[in-house]
Amino acid sequence: MSRLVTIVVAVIGTGLMMTFVIGLSHSISTGFAGFWGGFPFMVIAIFVILLALYDLWEESIRKDD
């Protein structure tokens, strides 16, 4: 794949994953668990999103062909 296609696909995939994880975190925090019950998951979700963004940067944007 060309570099541009790789970047576009990686951004779309990361965006979809972020949307799912943020929605799941929001659902847990506003549901039965409440804010403090969903807080540990929220912290883990933020960490996972940061790891995904770092991988996006390393594997598709910064990578030299």
Residue pairs with C-beta under 8 A, 6 or more apart in sequence:
1 9
3 60
3 65
6 60
7 60
7 61
10 56
10 59
10 60
10 61
11 56
14 52
14 53
14 56
17 49
17 52
18 49
18 52
21 45
21 48
21 49
22 45
22 49
24 41
24 45
25 38
25 41
25 42
25 45
28 37
28 38
28 41
28 42
29 35
29 37
29 38
29 39
29 41
29 42
30 38
31 38
